[in-house]
Amino acid sequence: MKGIRLRIRLTLVCFSVLLSLSLYPGAALAGKPIVLGAPLSTAYLYGWDAERGIRLAVDEINAAGGVTVGREKRPFAVEVIDTRDLEPGVPVSEALMAVERLILNKDADFILGGPNRSEAALAAMSLLSKHKKISIVTSGVLTPKYHKMVEAKYDKFKYCFRIHGEAVNLIGEIIANFADLKEKYGLSKVFIIAQDVSHARGAAKVMGKVAGKKGFEVTGTEIFPTGATDFSMALLKAKSSGSQIINIWMDMPESAILLKQWYDLKIPALPFGSTLAAAEQPGFWKATDGKGQYTLCNVVNAGNAPSDATEWTMKFYNAYARKWGVAPEGLGSSSSYMAVYTLKDAIERAGTLDPDPVVTALEQTDIMGVYGRLRFDPKTHQVIPAKDPKDGAVGSILQWQKGKRVVVYPQSIAKGEIQLPPWMEK
């Protein structure tokens, strides 16, 4: 009888162990976890989608055996602290405190994700340098100043990398689409609407200059504070000036109101977002009652909307949707996911977690991922962009058509063409 009870207990113990391993991927790995600190503005799109991308990659890697560091297998672990840096009125110092807590209190080995706001990420660079912590920015932070600071003071800021596109490259992509719209439909007058934050103000200014040089007439520029909820006066200005394209730079959720007002007023100008957080998300159609039809936005990298950029793209897209119950949501989804895999690759080639060898390994990165061939410029630590995924990291511009996000650029991964609303058709 005792022997039977003993066998039952052993069976239950074994079952409990197996159950815990299935619930916690990587739990079987005996090595000390490699802690990924993620300072993110978690109440906003570019924060929560980055966290989801990171956690998805970590779960997959741990389930597959973890990270090989020398001769040891070690799991990844994730620590997230809310920076609140995308919220109106929150000082940069709060994001800096979040980064410091991750380093000093959570013993983060690496920093991934944010801070999300450009101002906060720029301020955090000196803190990362002080602690010699490698950071890979994956969401938000579109200012070109970030990689220019790495180039200007490499020895100080060599620990800082960015694995997604930035404002200057986005402007180039938008201008390429403007040129196509000019040739196909004769659209040549551009009105610019931007949010009152560093990257958007700077991008709007540059966009105006570049558009003018490329033969477009810039009919006006309007800047709105974060949290604004009425855009009708700017839209009516766009209409009265004969504008045919409205270029939008906004990462705040209130941009959905802007698009609803555009639709209700039947403004005869195509809304073309460079960063347009509300329109990036799968729920945009429902949130606008279908009034988001024809809106275009740049989700920065492939995988944030459905396409066949690489063999990775739809595998990631579907895995994200299965895990989180929603399709990849915008800037930060695919880049945050790939940052974890890129870091794993660099650690394994370096054979150590020591920052300087890992920096060198990251500079030598050359892998295929969700949005193409991933390499960093060794002088600036900016991911190298391309129009073809075989050559580099490709962007992804989509348009809302009949309730779906249809990728229209670049041509190498496009699933459709840009359409005009009926009140613009001649």
Order of alpha helices (4+ residues) and beta strands (2+ residues): alpha-beta-alpha-beta-beta-beta-alpha-beta-alpha-beta-alpha-alpha-beta-alpha-beta-alpha-beta-alpha-beta-alpha-beta-alpha-alpha-beta-alpha-alpha-alpha-beta-beta-beta-beta-beta-beta
